[in-house]
Amino acid sequence: MSTFPELWTLARSLRQDYRWVDLTHSFHAGQPHFGALPDETRERLYTVEEHGFEIDRYSVVGQWGTHVDPPVHFVTGARPLDEIPVEQMVLPLVVIDVHEQAAADADYSPTVEDILEWEKRHQPIPEGSFVALRTDWSQRWPDATAMNNADEEGINHYPAWNPTVVEWLITERNITALGHETTDTDLGARVSRGELPSELLLLQHDRWQIEMLCNLDQVPEVGALIVASWPKPLHGTGFPARAFAIVPEPAAR
């Protein structure tokens, strides 16, 4: 009798013995997005009734919905999407949970002390990790007004990363990628002023990121894997992504 192939056994175990969490919003016209970008349009080209099959044409910018930003997004000549290796699409998932702080202060940004406290509770962040910032801001989706949370002067207020922490994660923990629930890497107030320092720093260091993640409240702070993938446009500067977590807890029977 032949033995069951090892990877097939692993796949069966992952399905049966682990919980899977979709971290991706379904994208559509009218959804929250970076303010300078155009909205999505769709055109029905073929229908089942008339042609026997259904095909739509989608017109979206690369940075649409839950999406990936490669280094070339901000840095001329840097790595595009098609040069990010598939080995980087399955990574240890570290979740930095600041949702309580964000609920109390929409302009909250984590500190290095927050990260060190996380490590005291768990372990040092593994090299090559994907580090996600949980703020629960994705629960405001798809209300763009709530996501932006603008004040009377039109300044947005939402929690995000900051250059000090991003640089520390890169230089001290050698992370591979970053993620967050908001439309931008940087605080809403900074973005409203045209400042994007955290994102620039990340991409200048040849890292990539996934923006507008969701369901991080369903993922533990430590122990899960993230699988993130996307189409492979030549010299791609960004694209909608599909990201999900594999959680070391039994799936509900």
URGI-V361594 format. One record per residue. BURIAL is b if it has 16 or more other ideal C-beta (glycine too) atoms within 10 Angstrom, else e. Layout:
# URGI-V361594
burial->(BURIAL & BURIAL)
This chain:
# URGI-V361594
burial->(e & e & e & e & e & e & e & e & e & e & e & e & e & e & e & e & e & b & b & e & b & e & b & b & b & e & b & e & e & e & b & b & b & e & e & e & e & e & e & b & e & e & e & e & e & e & e & e & e & e & e & e & e & e & e & e & e & e & e & b & b & b & b & b & b & b & b & b & b & b & b & b & b & b & e & e & e & b & b & b & b & e & e & b & e & e & e & e & b & e & b & b & b & b & b & b & b & b & b & e & e & b & e & e & e & b & b & b & b & b & e & e & e & b & b & e & e & b & e & e & e & e & e & e & b & e & e & e & b & b & b & b & b & b & b & b & b & b & e & b & b & e & e & e & e & e & b & b & b & b & e & e & e & e & b & b & b & b & b & b & b & b & b & e & b & b & e & e & b & b & e & e & b & e & b & b & b & b & b & b & b & b & b & b & b & b & b & b & b & b & b & b & e & e & e & b & b & b & b & b & b & b & b & e & b & e & b & b & b & b & b & b & b & b & b & b & e & e & b & e & b & b & b & b & b & b & b & b & e & b & e & e & e & e & e & b & b & b & b & b & b & e & b & b & b & b & b & e & e & e & e & e & e)
